[in-house]
Every structure is written in C-alpha cells, then in structure tokens.
Amino acid sequence: MPKGSNALIRVLFYLSLGLVLLLILYKVYLNFFEIDFHSVHAEQVDLIEETLADRDSFRFAVVGNINNSIGIFERKIIPMLNDSGVDFVVSAGNAVSGGGEDKYRALHRTLSRLNLPYLLTFGEQEHSFLGDFRFYDHYGPYVFSFVVGNSRFLFIDSTLKTDLEWQIHWLEQELAGSDEHYRFMFIGQPLVAVKQEWVIDLGDDYLMSEPGQKALQSIIKDQGVDVVFSANFPIYSYQQHDGVEHVVTGGAGGFVPDTEHGYYHYVDVSVSPQGIVIEPVSLDITQHPIWRRLERLWLWIHSLFYVGYLNFILLLGMLIALSSWLYGLIFVERDYYPSFDRDPALYLQQPLRVAMFTNNYLPFIGGVPISIDRLRRGLEALGHKVLIVAPAYGKYSEDTEVRVPMLLPLGRNSEFRLANLFQPAMYRRVKAFKPDIIHVHHPFWLGSAGLWLGRGLGIPVVLTYHTRLEHYAHYVPLPGPLFRNLVSHALVKRFANRCDAVVVPTHSAEEYLRMIGVRRPIHIQPTGIEYVRFSKVAEDEVAQLRQELAPQGERLLLSISRLGREKNLDFLLDAFHQLRKTCEQPVRLVILGEGNERSHLEQRIHEEGLQEVVLLPGSVPPEQIPIYCRAADVFVFASCSETQGMVILEAMAAGLPVVTVRSSGIDDIVEQGRNGFKTALDKEQWSSQVGQLLEDEPLRIRLAQAAYAFAADYDIAPFSRSIAELYARALAQKDAGNPVQPDG
C-alpha cells in the first residue's frame, strides 16, 4: 500500500479513537447535567395559575409543528417568545418529530430554554413509536383542562388513543358546568379542512377522523367554544366555522411550503374583557437545506446518547471495534510464511513442561481421557513433564494432576462434571508449574481456562479436536437444532482460530474444520494406541473369557463405547436383531462400557427377549479390554460422532476385523474389504457384512491379519514424538512472533 494511503488510514484511526473519547466525555456531561423529568404539565399549570391569579387580561403564544427543531424553534423562536411579553406557551401538537424517548428528551432540553411556562397538546407525532406511554410518563394525561382568570383551556386527544365516547362525555361535563367567559380548545389535528395552495395535495390525512370531527364540532358549537387551535398542517390558517374560530399553526420549525401562508411563525393570543385578538408573528428567515441536515444530525447524536446506556454502549463498541479492526488491518505487519529464524529442534533438547486441560479424565472411561492418558505417558517416556488439569472424581488424583472441584453435574447420571473455573488454586498451581506450552482438549470450559492462561503467560496453546460437538446436543441446555446447526460449529471455529495450532486425528476432521472456517495450522496426527498390549495377550485368559461369554461356542461380536445416545446403540441393536434373522450361526453381542443410556438399553433387551444374546458387562479395567478383543470374532461399531474411533484401532491391534457405519474419522481408518467393512446407516447392509465375515472364515482371517498389520503404525511412541515436535514448532514460531505453520 502506498505510504500516503497508509498515513491517511492512520489519521482516520486516531480520529476515530479521538471521537470515542469525546463521546465518553459527552456521555459524562449528559449524566451530570441532564436530569430526568416526570408530570411536567402539573408543574407548568401550577406556574400558569400562580402567574395569572386574579387576572382577566393576559397573553399566550401557540406554536405548532416544532418537530424537534433546533435551528428555527430553539435558536430563533424561543428568544422571541422570551422577549415577547406573553405569559405562557402552548404547543398545538407535533412538538416532537416522532414519539421516541430520544425525541422527548431532546424536546425537554429545548423547552428548558423558555423563561415562561409551557404546555403540550398530544398530537400525531407525540403518539407515534409508542410515544403515548412516554408522553403520559413525562407530561401527564392526554385529556385535561384548567382555568385561569376568565378563561378555560381544554386539551383533547385527536389520535383517539383515548376513547372518543369517553372524551365526548368528559367534554360535555366540563363545558356544561363552567361559567368562564372564554373557552379555548387545543387539539393536535384540525377539525376543519384547510385551503391548500400548492401543487401537492395532502388529502385529508392531516384532519381528525370523520366521526371525531362531527362529534366535536357539534359540542363546541353548542357549548360555546371560542377558538380551536391545532397543528399537523405546515402553514398558518385562520377561518371561522359555525361561529367558532379555527386556527391552524404549523410553522414552529418543521417543514413549511413556499406559499403565501407557508412561513415560520408563532401565534400571539391576547385575552381581555374586551375580547380575543389573534395575530400570527412571522419570522423573516429561511433555513438553508445544509444547515437543516446538520441540525438533524446533531439532534440524532444528542438524542442517541440521551436515551440511555444501551445505545451509548452499542455505538461506542462499534467505534472501538472498527478502530481495532482498522488498526490490525493496516498497522500490523503480516508474514504468511513460516519463520526460519529459530530451529524447532532446539526446543527438544531439554524437557518441555506441558499443561493439559480437559473436561473429563480418568477414572472416567472414554475415548478422550484414554487418549490424553496415553499422550501423557508417551511424553513422559520422552523425558517431558506433564501437568493434567481435570475435574475431580472423588479422591482420585496423582501428583502430576490438578483436580478441580465440581461446579455442576451434566447428564442424568452426572457422568460429565462441570469443573469450578473460579477456583484460584487451579490457576496458582498451573502458574507455579511454569508450563512452556498449554494443550487443551475441549473448545470450552476448562479448555477456555487453558486458552486464557496461555494468552496471559504468553505461551503457545494447542487444541486437539477430539469430539464432534454437534452430536452432543442432548447434553446441552439449549434447543437441539440451535446447538447442532449453529452454536457447536461457531464454538469450534472461534476457539480453534484463537489457538496457535490444532491437532486432528484424521483427514476428514481436518476437512470439517476448514469447511467451518478454521484458519489456523492443522496437524493431522491419529491418537496412539498401546499396540503391544493389545497384540500380546495370554491365551489361557482369552479361552477362559470366551467360555464365559459363549459357553455354547457362539460367535462373538464385540463393541466398545460409552453408553450414550450419540453412540447410536439403538441402531446397533436393530442391526443385530436383523443379523439373527439371516445368520445361520448362533451369535452373541457384547457391548463394553457405561453411560446414561444403560437403563434404556436394558429395557429394550428385556422387551425384545435378547437377555441371552446381548451382554452388557459395563466398564472393565483397561488391562482386560485386550482380552475381550482377542476373545471376539468381529468388532462392530455404530457411532457416527467420532473424529477417529480409537477403539477400532485397538480392536485391529488385537487381530479383529471390523464392521462400522461409514462416518467421518472412521472412514479414514477402515479400508473397505481390506481390514474391515464400512456400511451406510442401513441395518440390512450392516448385518449382511457381519454375516459374511461370520460365515466365511478365510475372509475373516485375511481381514484380521490386515487389520493387525495396519494398527502397528499407530503405536504410542511415534504419536508422542509427533506431538512433541509440534510443540517445538509452536514454541519456535511463537518466539519468532509468528503463529505455528502447518505441515507441508
């Protein structure tokens, strides 16, 4: 970008910051010097009655269509009124340019410049935008009357916010029992049509509704009303109708047409025992269109901040956000290539200190806790130091762990624990550990605490994307579609983009993150498994377990997963039921794991008479899982919520072919027809593939051997070394002032 343009945007940036400061100062001024106001009419009537006590002669001014005018009404007409000698002022309607709270407050500020009492008529503009509530709160009733000297003043609601029949009844009673010599009525909309003298015909919309016109005209004629003042029309008009004088005044600041009667003015009314004299007082001025626009802009700014803190905070936040965005866009240098100033290998020459944050961990059994534990042990085997920050589960804890007390349980059986983020001891312990890097395993809660700490300590933060959150909507206190389709993806995107690097176990997981908008470097590294432990199992233990699970020599299907809705276990039972209809060999299904769906599954098993063929042993110690795998014939899996499906690799390491439902994560591991089968979410396809493996022993053995060989590439040692190398690159890039870069 040219230097001149850069300098210009820099100037704009600092100007916007200056404007933010000025607005803050202006808000302080408004809060200290602008006061709230209520029931203004009660105060003003008291002042009028006090001023005109025992007087039969007085003067008052009538203005119409002020429309929040500053240039005309505030700066021109108000000084004239203050010097005119009138005793009080009445607005005949449309004092505001709309009934918004901001317009009422701006009008009150303008009217405070009057040195004499004033009253407002409830008109069309006062009523708009819910203005009726504000008018009542700030000024008082729409319909009222008072008496001074020998005159009665009546205020009518032409908008019919007040019921017309009630107003007629009230007006008849007010006039029938009064003996004042003069009677003045103020109504926002005219009762009699005004002669129009310009090209544009305004129609009859400015008039009061026809039923109201007829009813009020009859009353004022019969009861001897002398003058009716109204606004809502942008000229001065005087006419008599049935012996009643009708005055329309519409030139106190709003639009006026360029005609004989279109000019800025107010109406001077003199009252004495000798009679009533009505004279329009004109202003020999016009307002240039530019000044009118500037006036409206100033009114908008003033009224915006005068309303309250919400608008102020909104605009202030927008200005700050815009300033920050411009500053980051223009002034922050960007280098999209990795820095070669520092060698990542240097960071592996000494032990790294890694703090890991997770929302669940051992003894809670699940894929994420097991994966984290294996990474911890693998890193420690390489000489690195690891501190685990996780929820507390009873007294279970080790010296290398920070167990955070539970704040809230989640799930029907409290299987998920929401840790107390507000415990200072957790943050003190992590800071005392002096981590070189922070590794978070969830994009929320304790993961957020880890990200916050990493930012505060100025060290890299790495995220492992373990879980497809959209499949866990049933655990979240939000509408399911809202969380699945919007919140979950937005949460992952925002969190991942704030980290220095992201680890995913499969290419499909990387593709998902790129599709939702994650821009950070992504490192593909499948979770490691304990290959040797699964491949070397005592044969006598396998034989004993198989005898317990299949005493009649039945073929065994094994599935390992937490018993949660997201694991799709209902489909597994449906497909197994279909398999039993088509498979000639006796077969049993063993589902290892615990979770809040156990009671539901047990009920289904009981209702469908499957107690003898579907077994739920629950959670078993980790050292027994390889024995279960070696005792089975085929590993089956129905979950569609995995990012990798680590249990599938473990089953392969034990020499089991697998049959799964095709989904992200799993699709990268299972090679169709080589180490297992992938099917659609179709129970007939699934049962057909399982039946083929059970009935074709040579095929089952061939796929089992391929699965065993495939799993050998996923041992813990290379997994841990790869993650440690990612840490080193993250540290090198952080020290060089750049984010970590993705693999080539």
PyMOL commands that set and color helices and strands:
alter all, ss='L'
color gray80, all
select helices_A, chain A and resi 3-33+40-51+70-84+101-111+124-127+131-138+164-176+210-223+289-307+309-330+344-348+367-381+424-433+446-457+469-475+480-496+507-516+531-535+539-549+565-567+569-582+598-607+622-631+646-653+666-669+683-695+697-714+716-735
alter helices_A, ss='H'
color red, helices_A
select strands_A, chain A and resi 58-63+88-91+118-120+144-148+151-156+182-187+227-230+236-241+244-249+265-272+275-282+353-357+385-391+401-404+406-410+416-419+437-440+461-464+501-504+522-524+555-560+587-592+614-618+634-637+658-661+676-679
alter strands_A, ss='S'
color yellow, strands_A
deselect
rebuild
show_as cartoon
